[in-house]
Structure formats: structure tokens, C-alpha cells
Amino acid sequence: MFCQAYPLRSKGQRLPADQVRALGRRGWLELQRRDDGAPVLIARLISERGGVQGELHCASVTRITREGLMVAGWEAGTKHRQAWWCMPVTSVTGPPAGATPP
């Protein structure tokens, strides 16, 4: 899913709304099993150029609404919880009009 993803935490601590909005990144959201077949999901945000912008281990979708979905997990390479609010991008100009991250 091509989306605008907003990380909701920094080093495990909840970010204020203005910082969340400023940190939004656009890319392809992928959710897949680990390569070794373990029943553990990894979420990745892949940039339009193909680079990994973020990765969550032990990922799960915790909420789905009309505006988007929440993916939570452990930030790759750290011991910190992270959640991304992901809003589908329906045009090249950005998320749907009037849509804001929580």
C-alpha cells in the first residue's frame, strides 16, 4: 500500500502531534513474514526509490479505519516500541483532504 506513514514514538516515548505531523514519510508499506518462516511479521516502509525508510519487527496491525491503519512493533535495531499511523496516498499531492494523523 502506498501511504504517508507517521511514526508516533521516538526512543519508545510518545511524540507530540506537531512532531508526528513533521515526521511523516511517504512510501510503500509492506507486511511480511520473516525470511526463516517464523510466524513473526516484519513491517517495512520502502521509499519510492526503493530504500528502506523504516522497519518494525514483531509487527501487527492494531487498528483499521476509513482514514488509515496503525502498525505497531519493535523498531529494528533498538529495544523500543514504535507505532506508525499509515494513511493511503490516493494522489501525488498527498493523503486525502482533511485527513490528519491521530
GUMAR-532988 format. One record per residue: residue in one letter; x, y, z of N, C-alpha, C, CB in turn. Coordinates in steps of 0.02 Angstrom, whole numbers, padded with zeros to 5 digits, always signed. Glycine has a CB too. Example, Ala and Ser with C-alpha at 12.3 -4.5 7.8 and 13.67 -1.06 7.14 Angstrom:
<pts>
a+00660-00284+00390+00615-00225+00390+00660-00165+00390+00565-00224+00452
s+00642-00112+00354+00684-00053+00357+00645+00002+00394+00704-00030+00286
</pts>
This chain:
<pts>
m+00043-00058+00000+00000+00000+00000+00045+00061+00000-00048+00000+00061
f+00033+00107-00046+00070+00170-00047+00038+00217+00003+00072+00202-00120
c+00077+00243+00049+00048+00282+00104+00094+00337+00130+00030+00235+00162
q+00066+00377+00173+00103+00426+00213+00105+00396+00282+00069+00499+00212
a+00165+00379+00307+00172+00346+00372+00199+00396+00423+00219+00284+00367
y+00167+00398+00480+00186+00444+00533+00209+00403+00594+00127+00490+00552
p+00274+00406+00611+00297+00372+00672+00270+00408+00733+00375+00367+00674
l+00242+00371+00780+00210+00402+00838+00254+00405+00900+00148+00364+00855
r+00314+00375+00896+00359+00373+00954+00430+00389+00933+00356+00305+00988
s+00470+00409+00981+00542+00418+00973+00575+00387+01034+00562+00494+00964
k+00617+00337+01022+00650+00300+01076+00599+00274+01127+00701+00345+01112
g+00541+00253+01101+00489+00223+01143+00442+00273+01175+00520+00183+01195
q+00456+00338+01170+00414+00389+01202+00367+00421+01151+00458+00443+01235
r+00304+00429+01171+00253+00459+01128+00274+00530+01107+00184+00461+01164
l+00265+00546+01043+00282+00612+01018+00221+00658+01018+00311+00607+00947
p+00231+00723+01027+00175+00771+01021+00151+00773+00948+00197+00842+01045
a+00088+00791+00939+00056+00791+00873+00094+00831+00821-00014+00817+00879
d+00121+00889+00839+00157+00930+00789+00219+00895+00764+00175+00999+00819
q+00255+00858+00808+00313+00820+00786+00294+00761+00743+00354+00797+00847
v+00238+00728+00761+00214+00671+00721+00201+00695+00650+00149+00641+00752
r+00165+00751+00642+00150+00777+00575+00213+00794+00536+00105+00839+00580
a+00263+00821+00571+00325+00841+00538+00367+00781+00515+00367+00885+00584
l+00358+00723+00546+00400+00665+00531+00369+00617+00481+00414+00628+00594
g+00311+00635+00453+00279+00591+00404+00323+00576+00344+00213+00622+00381
r+00323+00512+00324+00363+00491+00266+00318+00453+00218+00423+00446+00288
r+00330+00463+00154+00290+00431+00102+00327+00370+00075+00273+00480+00046
g+00290+00316+00066+00321+00257+00037+00273+00198+00033+00382+00237+00077
w+00300+00141+00015+00261+00079+00009+00265+00041+00074+00287+00035-00049
l+00208+00026+00103+00205-00013+00165+00200-00087+00146+00144+00009+00209
e+00246-00126+00173+00246-00198+00162+00243-00233+00230+00308-00222+00121
l+00205-00287+00234+00200-00327+00294+00209-00399+00273+00130-00315+00332
q+00262-00431+00299+00275-00500+00277+00309-00540+00333+00319-00500+00215
r+00308-00605+00325+00342-00650+00373+00417-00643+00366+00320-00723+00362
r+00451-00660+00420+00524-00663+00419+00547-00713+00367+00553-00680+00488
d+00608-00705+00342+00635-00750+00291+00642-00822+00315+00703-00724+00269
d+00650-00832+00380+00659-00900+00406+00593-00937+00416+00697-00898+00471
g+00537-00906+00398+00472-00939+00403+00439-00935+00471+00479-01009+00383
a+00472-00905+00520+00443-00899+00587+00377-00860+00582+00492-00864+00636
p+00329-00874+00626+00264-00839+00623+00268-00769+00653+00211-00880+00661
v+00317-00731+00630+00328-00663+00654+00328-00618+00593+00396-00657+00693
l+00292-00562+00598+00287-00516+00541+00336-00458+00548+00216-00489+00536
i+00360-00435+00491+00402-00376+00486+00366-00325+00442+00474-00393+00459
a+00361-00263+00466+00333-00209+00425+00390-00167+00400+00281-00166+00467
r+00387-00149+00337+00438-00106+00308+00405-00049+00270+00485-00145+00261
l+00436+00010+00276+00415+00067+00235+00470+00077+00183+00402+00132+00278
i+00453+00067+00120+00501+00071+00065+00489+00135+00026+00494+00009+00018
s+00542+00175+00016+00536+00238-00019+00519+00226-00093+00600+00280-00013
e+00499+00278-00127+00484+00274-00198+00546+00254-00237+00458+00341-00224
r+00605+00267-00210+00668+00248-00243+00692+00179-00223+00722+00300-00227
g+00656+00146-00177+00673+00078-00159+00711+00068-00094+00711+00048-00212
g+00730+00122-00061+00766+00116+00003+00720+00103+00062+00806+00178+00015
v+00744+00067+00111+00704+00053+00171+00707+00115+00216+00731-00010+00209
q+00649+00144+00230+00644+00204+00272+00631+00187+00345+00590+00250+00246
g+00606+00127+00357+00591+00106+00425+00572+00033+00425+00535+00149+00455
e+00582+00001+00483+00566-00070+00489+00544-00084+00560+00627-00114+00470
l+00489-00121+00566+00463-00142+00631+00463-00218+00635+00391-00113+00643
h+00490-00245+00688+00490-00317+00699+00432-00336+00745+00558-00341+00729
c+00410-00398+00741+00351-00421+00779+00293-00374+00767+00368-00426+00856
a+00283-00356+00705+00233-00306+00686+00163-00336+00686+00248-00277+00618
s+00114-00293+00701+00044-00312+00695+00003-00250+00678+00018-00346+00761
v-00052-00262+00644-00099-00207+00629-00145-00203+00689-00139-00220+00561
t-00146-00146+00722-00185-00139+00783-00250-00100+00774-00143-00105+00835
r-00256-00065+00717-00318-00027+00705-00325-00015+00631-00318+00040+00745
i-00386-00020+00606-00401-00003+00537-00463+00041+00537-00412-00067+00493
t-00458+00100+00504-00515+00145+00498-00521+00166+00424-00506+00208+00544
r-00569+00208+00410-00575+00234+00342-00516+00278+00322-00640+00275+00335
e-00485+00309+00371-00429+00355+00358-00362+00320+00351-00426+00407+00412
g-00354+00262+00382-00289+00229+00380-00285+00169+00427-00235+00277+00397
l-00224+00149+00441-00214+00093+00486-00153+00105+00530-00206+00027+00446
m-00154+00071+00588-00099+00076+00636-00060+00011+00635-00126+00092+00708
v+00006+00018+00628+00050-00040+00631+00096-00029+00691+00092-00049+00565
a+00100-00078+00736+00142-00073+00795+00193-00130+00796+00099-00074+00860
g+00250-00118+00827+00302-00168+00832+00362-00141+00868+00321-00194+00764
w+00418-00175+00859+00481-00154+00889+00525-00125+00835+00517-00214+00925
e+00551-00064+00847+00594-00031+00798+00656-00073+00785+00613+00039+00822
a+00671-00084+00722+00729-00125+00704+00793-00095+00734+00736-00131+00627
g+00834-00139+00762+00899-00118+00790+00895-00085+00857+00931-00072+00742
t+00835-00082+00888+00828-00050+00953+00785-00095+00998+00796+00021+00947
k+00776-00074+01059+00731-00108+01106+00670-00065+01120+00768-00127+01172
h+00652-00024+01071+00598+00025+01080+00535+00005+01041+00621+00094+01059
r+00478+00012+01074+00414+00003+01040+00404+00062+00992+00355-00002+01091
q+00368+00049+00938+00353+00100+00889+00285+00085+00859+00408+00106+00834
a+00251+00136+00838+00188+00128+00802+00188+00178+00744+00126+00139+00848
w+00162+00157+00688+00155+00201+00630+00081+00209+00615+00194+00173+00568
w+00059+00270+00605-00008+00282+00579+00002+00291+00504-00043+00346+00613
c-00029+00248+00464-00019+00246+00392-00083+00265+00355+00005+00177+00369
m-00078+00318+00316-00136+00343+00278-00124+00332+00204-00149+00418+00294
p-00170+00298+00170-00160+00286+00098-00153+00352+00061-00219+00246+00069
v-00107+00353+00014-00099+00411-00030-00137+00396-00093-00022+00426-00045
t-00187+00437-00107-00231+00425-00164-00213+00466-00225-00302+00439-00145
s-00166+00513-00215-00144+00554-00271-00072+00575-00258-00190+00617-00281
v-00042+00606-00307+00028+00627-00299+00034+00687-00252+00058+00645-00366
t-00021+00717-00233-00018+00776-00189-00020+00759-00115-00075+00822-00205
g-00035+00697-00097-00032+00679-00027-00094+00641-00003-00024+00739+00014
p-00101+00636+00064-00158+00599+00093-00224+00634+00076-00150+00594+00168
p-00280+00599+00085-00345+00629+00071-00355+00695+00108-00400+00580+00090
a-00390+00740+00075-00404+00806+00104-00438+00799+00171-00447+00848+00057
g-00416+00837+00220-00447+00837+00286-00423+00782+00332-00519+00833+00279
a-00384+00735+00307-00361+00679+00348-00299+00701+00388-00344+00617+00304
t-00300+00685+00452-00244+00702+00495-00225+00642+00538-00261+00763+00540
p-00161+00635+00555-00142+00579+00598-00170+00589+00668-00065+00572+00601
p-00179+00535+00707-00207+00542+00775-00160+00580+00821-00223+00474+00805
</pts>
